Structure formats: structure tokens, C-alpha cells
Amino acid sequence: MAVAGAACDPEPPERIASCYIKQMATIWAPAAAVQFSRRMYTQNGGEFCVLLDFEKLGPVDMAKVFYPLRAELGNALYLVNGDPAILDVDDLTKLDIRGMERDNRYQAMKHHIPALKLWAAPRWGTAWDLVQKHANGGQSFDIYYMLDVHPPSGRWISGAHFDWNFDARGKFLETKFTGGVGPLPD
């Protein structure tokens, strides 16, 4: 990354990400890693990322990704190789917000803290063991999110769990709120 940074820093801002990908290809990265970075670059509007870790779980797999050029939230988690091929777990529009809003604990917390919002959790410590295989061949991924009044920068007020559910062929079905709302322990 240091060599790539030295080569790419003089580039205009709109070409830095593509420069990093070229550097990856010539300096250190396997072809599959470069291909993944190129695909994510196209899908994410020109952002550069590096695949940090990959876990084959089949039919849907998990990919931990690092965005070194982002100012904040540089780590991301994607569910990959299903249908759709790449799902960002921090796409909050896909979450079962209505399920969370019906939860009594969430309602009580929202009553006392009206500005409470759902945020993406830091993804650097996401564990692989949050995956469940179902008897019908489907999978679900238990993903944690933060509840806070502003973009979290440390300890947050609470959190919520959502399952990302897939059928046996890896087709994304839905997310489902599964709980977890409540004050964090001291």
C-alpha cells in the first residue's frame, strides 16, 4: 500500500482509485483480488477497496473489505456469490425496519430518545460464526447494527440484530429484525 500510495498520490483525485488498482495488479495482488477490486470500483461509484478476508460458506459467502481511501468506516462486510452477486450489509434500505419499529423495547427507547437512528456497525470484528445453515439448504446471516442519535464514534446507545436470509440457491429473500434492542451493559 505504501508503494501504491507513493505512485498514486500525485494523481488527480478522480484517478487515484484506478491508480491503486493498477498498482495492485503490478505489485502485489493475485489476479482474483484485483478482479474483485475492479468489480467493487465499478459497483461503488469509483471507490477503491481491498479484499481483507473471504470465507466460503456456500451458497452465499462473506467478504471482509477495507476501503483505505475513506475517511471513516473503512471496513465493510459483503455477502457475495449469491443472487444478487454482491450485497452490502450496510445498505440500510434492505433492513426490516418495520419489524424493528414494532418491537416494544425499540418503541420505549425511541419514546425516550426521539432522535434515535439505525447506523452501520463497525465491521472490523465481524465473526464468521454468525451464519446459520437451514435444513432446506438456505442460509441466514445475523448482522448487528448500532442505534444512536448521531453517527457513532465510540460507545453507542444500543443495537439491533437483523438476519439476512437466502434460499438454497443463494437467492436473497429478505432481512428480518431479530431483536437485541436495549441499553448496552456498562
C-alpha positions in Angstrom: 0.0 0.0 0.0 2.9 2.4 0.7 4.4 1.9 -2.7 0.9 2.3 -4.3 0.3 5.4 -2.3 3.6 6.9 -3.4 2.8 6.2 -7.0 -0.8 7.4 -6.8 -0.7 10.4 -4.6 0.3 12.8 -7.4 -2.8 11.7 -9.5 -5.8 13.9 -9.7 -8.5 12.8 -7.1 -10.8 11.3 -9.8 -8.0 8.9 -10.9 -6.5 7.8 -7.5 -8.7 4.8 -7.1 -8.0 3.4 -10.6 -4.3 4.1 -10.0 -4.4 1.9 -6.8 -6.0 -0.9 -8.7 -3.3 -0.7 -11.4 -0.6 -0.8 -8.7 -2.3 -3.8 -7.1 -2.1 -5.6 -10.4 1.6 -4.9 -11.0 3.0 -5.0 -7.4 1.4 -7.5 -5.0 -2.1 -8.8 -5.6 -3.3 -12.1 -7.0 -5.5 -11.7 -10.1 -8.7 -12.7 -8.3 -8.1 -9.9 -5.7 -7.5 -7.4 -8.5 -10.7 -8.6 -10.3 -12.7 -8.1 -7.0 -11.3 -4.6 -6.5 -12.2 -3.7 -10.1 -15.7 -5.0 -9.7 -16.2 -3.2 -6.5 -14.8 0.0 -8.1 -17.4 -0.2 -10.8 -20.2 -1.1 -8.4 -19.4 1.5 -5.8 -19.0 4.6 -7.9 -15.3 4.6 -8.2 -14.2 3.8 -4.7 -11.1 1.7 -4.2 -11.2 -1.3 -1.8 -9.1 -4.3 -0.9 -10.4 -7.8 0.0 -9.1 -8.5 3.5 -10.7 -11.8 4.2 -13.0 -14.3 2.4 -15.0 -17.2 3.9 -16.5 -19.8 1.6 -19.8 -20.7 3.3 -21.9 -21.7 0.2 -24.0 -20.9 -1.5 -23.5 -17.4 -0.2 -20.1 -16.4 1.1 -18.8 -13.5 3.2 -16.1 -11.0 2.2 -14.5 -8.5 4.6 -13.3 -5.5 2.7 -11.1 -2.4 3.5 -11.5 1.0 1.9 -8.2 2.7 2.6 -9.2 6.0 1.0 -12.3 6.5 3.1 -12.1 9.0 5.9 -14.5 6.9 8.2 -15.9 3.4 8.3 -13.2 2.0 6.1 -14.2 -1.6 6.8 -17.2 -3.3 5.1 -18.8 -6.6 5.0 -20.4 -8.1 1.9 -22.5 -11.2 1.2 -21.2 -12.5 -2.1 -21.7 -15.1 -4.7 -25.5 -15.3 -4.3 -28.3 -13.6 -6.2 -27.6 -10.7 -6.3 -23.8 -11.4 -6.6 -22.8 -8.7 -4.0 -24.9 -7.4 -1.1 -23.6 -4.7 1.2 -24.9 -5.5 4.7 -24.8 -1.8 5.5 -27.4 -0.9 2.8 -29.9 0.0 5.5 -32.7 0.3 2.9 -32.7 -3.5 2.8 -33.4 -3.9 6.5 -36.7 -4.9 8.1 -37.2 -1.5 9.7 -40.9 -2.1 10.3 -40.1 -5.2 12.3 -37.8 -3.2 14.5 -40.3 -0.4 14.8 -42.9 -2.9 16.1 -40.6 -4.1 18.9 -41.8 -2.9 22.3 -38.2 -2.3 23.5 -37.4 -0.2 20.5 -40.6 1.8 20.9 -39.8 2.5 24.5 -36.3 3.6 23.7 -37.5 5.7 20.7 -40.1 7.3 23.1 -37.3 8.4 25.5 -34.8 9.2 22.7 -36.7 10.6 19.7 -33.6 11.2 17.6 -32.6 7.6 17.8 -31.4 6.2 14.4 -30.1 3.0 13.0 -26.4 3.0 11.8 -24.0 0.6 10.3 -21.8 -1.0 13.0 -18.0 -1.1 12.7 -17.2 -4.2 10.6 -13.6 -4.9 11.7 -14.6 -7.6 14.2 -17.4 -9.4 12.3 -17.3 -13.1 13.1 -17.9 -15.8 10.5 -19.9 -17.9 13.0 -22.9 -15.7 12.6 -24.0 -17.9 9.7 -26.8 -20.5 10.1 -27.4 -23.3 7.6 -31.0 -24.4 7.4 -32.4 -27.9 6.8 -33.8 -26.7 3.4 -30.3 -25.6 2.3 -30.9 -21.9 2.9 -28.7 -19.7 5.0 -29.1 -16.7 7.3 -26.5 -14.2 8.4 -27.0 -12.5 11.8 -25.7 -8.9 11.3 -25.5 -6.3 14.1 -26.3 -2.6 13.7 -26.0 0.3 16.1 -28.7 2.6 17.5 -27.6 6.1 18.3 -28.6 9.7 17.9 -25.7 10.7 15.7 -23.0 9.0 13.7 -21.4 6.8 16.3 -17.8 7.5 17.3 -17.3 5.1 20.1 -19.8 3.7 22.5 -23.4 3.8 21.2 -26.8 3.7 22.9 -28.0 0.3 21.8 -28.0 -2.1 18.9 -30.2 -4.4 16.8 -29.8 -7.7 15.0 -31.1 -8.5 11.6 -31.0 -11.8 9.8 -30.2 -11.7 6.1 -32.0 -14.7 4.6 -31.2 -16.7 1.4 -32.7 -19.8 -0.2 -30.8 -23.0 -1.1 -29.7 -21.5 -4.4 -28.4 -18.3 -2.7 -31.2 -16.0 -3.8 -31.7 -13.2 -1.3 -35.1 -13.4 0.2 -35.4 -10.8 2.9 -34.0 -9.4 6.1 -35.8 -9.9 9.4 -35.4 -8.0 12.6 -34.4 -10.5 15.3 -34.0 -8.3 18.4 -31.2 -7.1 20.6 -32.6 -3.6 21.3 -31.9 -2.4 24.8 -29.3 -0.5 26.7 -25.8 -1.7 26.4 -24.3 -3.1 29.7 -21.9 -0.8 31.5 
